[in-house]
Amino acid sequence: MSLSSSADIMSAKRNRSKDEDESNSSKRLKPDNSLNKSDDSFEKTNSIPKGFFDDPVMDAKARKVVFKDPIDEQWEQFQKVIAEETHVSQNIIEEDIEELQIDRNIEEIEEQIANWHKVNEMQKRAEQIHNHLIDNKDNIKREEVTDSDSDIDEQELNVFSNWRSRKALNHN
């Protein structure tokens, strides 16, 4: 080995020692941070596991969490589900009521249409009867006119038919 290579090795060692000193100084500045992290992990790892105590209330107190009774949680979930189902049921009932009202309205409208058809038929029938009565009155008047003509003819005929009478023909 030459002197230049041994000098290189020595400078490399010095550089390494400088880097190690700098990293050691940064470690010296960070020991508080690393201690805090290790304290947190210490608390987490040394905490009492869930279910350590038989009494769930004591277990929750030891772990420093709020105790939630499973029966109360189930009751709240049950009430939420019932509230949702009640809402769904109310919506279905409202839809059914609307459908029934629509069907009832349609039936009433169809019944009114049928009644209006009956009224129209009755009006047409009344008009026909009225026209028939007017025609009959006209026919009766015509018959009366022809009857009055026939009455005159009968009177004239009666005069001639009374030929047996002793009276002579009266000329008026």
Secondary structure, DSSP 8 states (H G I E B T S, - for coil): --HHHHHHHHHHHHHHHHHHHHHHHHHHHSHHHHHHHHHHHHHHHHS--TT-SSSHHHHHHHHT-----HHHHHHHHHHHHHHHHHHHHHHHHHHHHHHHHHHHHHHHHHHHHHHHHHHHHHHHHHHHHHHHHHHHHHHHHHHHHHHHHHHHHHHHHHHHH-TTSSS-----
